[in-house]
Amino acid sequence: MTGWIDRARLGVGVAMKRPSLLVHAALENRAALLLLALAAGGLWGFIALADEVLEGETHAIDEAILVALRVPGDLSDPLGPGWFEEMMRDFTALGGTGVLTLITLAVVGFLLVARAPRAALAVALAIGGGILLSTLLKSGFDRPRPDLVPHGSIVYTASFPSGHSMMSATVYLTLAALLSRVLERRRLRIYLVTLAVMLTLLVGASRVYLGVHWPTDVLAGWTVGAVWALGASVIMLRLQLARTVERPAATDVD
């Protein structure tokens, strides 16, 4: 008799939990659809922007913005004091290969220590794929760097899209999306995503200020990087729901 009662209680408990599980799954699917819609919109925006750039329609506004960031009559001198220019170089380093590689390795290492090897592999593949895409796009468009003003940073590759802008969006937004899924409090998730967006914007703005990219290069980099991060987030979400990729234990901060 006691065993029957225990089994009945267990069945009732499962039945009570099932609606909440179904609601949770529905919300996850809705989030995935929203992310896909945003990614599709971003992709359309990039294609439209790339078409305008190839036709030379953006050259006038690109030049106007670069000139506006220089001292009138002296294109070799960026606006602002010397310390501000140096600070812009610090910001641009946040989107450099070295910094982004260290951040990615740190997160991958953390996931490995947390015994989430498949999640670590997924993050590494997402970031590595973004690097490959950036290289292919630069080679495909092969847009020359701005020659209107002196460069405030050493450059090696083509201009469109901005690699720093794209990779900072790819890394920071992808990692923010991953980490926000293990935070229970909404304000913490908002803070994390906002921080990632601010870092991405700072990196891109510094590239224009230093004269190493046309503004449309940076806009394209932001767009493609965000699209890539959104796509990676959707894939990660689906893999976690299917339990193909681990989801680190949820945490919170009081």
N, C-alpha and C positions, 0 to 999 in steps of 0.2 A: 504493500500500500504506500509506504513511504517513498519507495523508488518511483512509483507512478506519479506521485505528487511532485517529486523533484523534476521528473521529465516534463510534466505539464508546466511547471514554473519556467523551465528552460525554454520551452516552446513559446510561452507568452513573452518572455524576454526578447527572444529573437524577433518575434512578430512586431514588438514595440520598436525595436531598433531598425527594422527594415525600412519603414517610411523615411526615417532620417537619412539612411544610406541612399535611398533612391533620390531624395531631394538633393543630397550632396552631389551625386553623380550628374543630375540634371544641371546643377549650377556649374559644375566643371565643364560640361559640354557647351553650355552657353558661353562661358568664358573663352573656350577654344574657338567657337564660331566668331566671337567678337575680335579676337586676335587675328584670325584669318582674314576677316573683313578689313581690318586696319592694314594688314600686310598687303592685301590686294590693292588698296587705295595708294599705299606708298609706292608699290611697284609701278602703278600707272603714272604717278607723279614723277618718278625717276625717268621713265621712258619719254614723257613729255618734255622734261627738262633737258635730257640728252639730245633730243631732236632739235630743240632751240639752240643749244650750244653748238652742235654740228653745223647748223645753218648760220651761225654768227650773230644770232638775234640778241644774245646776252652780252656781247662784247662791250657795248657802250656803258651799260650799267655796272659791269665788272670794273671797268677802268675808273668810272666815277667814284665808286666806293673806295678803291685803293688810293686814289688821289686825295679823297676826303680824309683819309687816315694819316696823311703826311702834312708836315709844316708847309704852309703856303710859300711857294717859291723855292723850296728845297725838298725834292722828292726823296732824298737820301736820309731824311730825318723824320722818324715816326712822331706822331703827336704824343705829348706827355714827357715827363722827366725820365732820366736814364734808368732809375730804379723800376719804373713801370714797364719799360721795355724788357728789362731783365726778368721781371715777374712773368711777362708773357712767354719768355723762353722756358721758364719753369712750368708754366701751364702746358705748353706744347709738348714737354717731355712726358706728361701724363698720358699722351697718346702714342708715345714712341714704342718701338719694338721691345726694348729692354724692360721698361716698366710693365707693359702689358703682358710680356712673357712671365715675369716674376709673379704678377698677380694671378695669372692663370695657373701657374705651377703651384702656387700656395693653395688655391682652392682645390685643385686636383689632389694635392697631397692631403688636405684636410678630409676630403671625401674618402680617400683610401684609408686614412687612420680611422674614420668613422665607419669603416667596413661597408662602404658603398662603392665597390669597384666599377660596377656598370654605370653608375651615375658619373663617376670620375671619367670614364671612357667617353661618355656622351658629351660632357663638357669639353674635353680635349678635342673631340671630333668637330663640335660646333665652332670652336674658336679656330681650329686649323682650317676648316672649310671656309670660314670668313676670310682668312689670310689668302687662301688660294683664289677666292673670288675677286678680292681686291687686286691681286696681281694680274689676273686675266683681264679685268676691266681696264686697268691702266694700260696694258699692252694693246688692247683692242682699240681704245680711243686715241691713245698716244698724243694727248693735247700738250703743247709746250707750256712750260712754266711762265708766269708773268715776267716780262722783261721791262716793265714800266718803272719799277722801283727796285732798289737793291734788296737782295734777300737777307733777312735777319737770321736765317738758319741754313745749315748745309742741307742740300737736297740731292737725291740720286735718281729718282724715278720720274715718270711722266706726271702730269698734273691732275687729270680727271679720271675718276673722282679722287678726292683727298683721302689718302691712305690713313693718315692720323685720325681724321674725322670718322671714317668708316669703321676702323678697327676699335676706336674708343667706344663708338656706339655698339658695335658687336660685343665687345668684352663686357663693358660696364652694364649694358642693358640686359644681356643674357644672364650674367651672374646675379644681377638684382632680381630678375624674374625667378631664378632658381632659389635664391636664398629667401625671398619673400614668401615662398610656399611653405617654409618651416617656421614662420612667425605667426603667432596666433592673433596678436593685436593689430587691428587695421591701421592705426596711426604709425606703427613701426614699419609696416609694409609700404605705406605712402612715403614715409621718410626715406626709406632705402631706395625706392624707385626715383624719387625726386633728386636724391643725391647723385644717382647714376646719370640722370638727365643733365644735371648741372655740370658734372664733370665733362660729359660729352660736348656740351655747348661751349664750355671754356676752352677745350682743346681746339675746336673748330674756329672759334673767334680768334684765338692766338695765331692760327695759321694765316688768316687774312691780314691781321695786324702786322705780322712779320714780313708780309709781302711774298710769301712762298706759294700762295695759292690764290686763284681767282675766287671770289665769293661763291660762284656757282659750283666750283669744285667741292667746296665745303658742304654746300647744300645737298649736292648729290651724294657725298660721302655719308652725311647724316641719314639721308633717306634710305640708301642701300643697307647701311649698317642696322638701322632700325627694322627694316623689312627682314633682314637675316635673323636678328634677335627675336622678332615676333615668330618667325617660322620655327626657329629652334625651340622657343618656349612652348609652342603648340605640340611639337613632336615629343618634347620631354614630358609634357602633361599627359599625352596619350600613353606613352610608355610607362609612366608611373601608375596610371589608372589600370593598365593591363598587367602591372607588377613585373614588367620586363626590366625596368630600371628602378632601383631602390629610391625611396623617399626618406631622407634622414629624419630622425625623430623630431617632431614639432617641439619648439621651445618658446619661451616667452621671457620678457624682461619686466620686472615690476617698476 
